[in-house]
Amino acid sequence: MSFLPLSSAWAHVTVHPQEAPAGSYTKLTFRVPHGCDGSPTKRLRVQIPEGFVSVKPMVHPLWKIETVKRPLKTPYESHGKMITETVAEVIWSGGSLPDGLMDEFSISAKLPDRPGEVIPIPVIQECEKGMHRWIQVAQPGEDPKSLPEPAPLLKLTGGGSGQGHGHGSR
């Protein structure tokens, strides 16, 4: 029996789906395929890009969830209430993901209405010993697969209706 080596797509934290309609409410799942050189993952920080609103982290058993907020550049009204801030970072901590196992962490969010844009979503993976900073973004002409710690990328497609309240989102 032979085993194939991990592809570069599995060597780092990735986001799924990798494409979503601009302006839509979407569930984004971050896959964590390993720890840090044999050390288990103890904390995962997902930095929410500018333009994402209505961000809600998914409960993950045995992990504590924290959110860090920032003021919105342009407040908006939702359900008769003025929304003046949004989530800037989601932090899962207090659990333990052994190096030899993988796991997934999810959020839902209303995406920016900017079809065609590719948005990096920085993720910091902290382990008992060491960390990975999945924050690198390829420059024009640079192969993203050549980066040692690339940020997960989300491509905004043709556009969603922007309607609804996120109920029943993907």
Helices and strands as residue ranges (DSSP letters): G 8-10, E 14-16, E 19-21, E 25-32, E 41-47, E 53-57, E 64-78, E 81-97, E 103-110, E 118-120, E 123-127, E 131-134, G 144-146, E 153-157
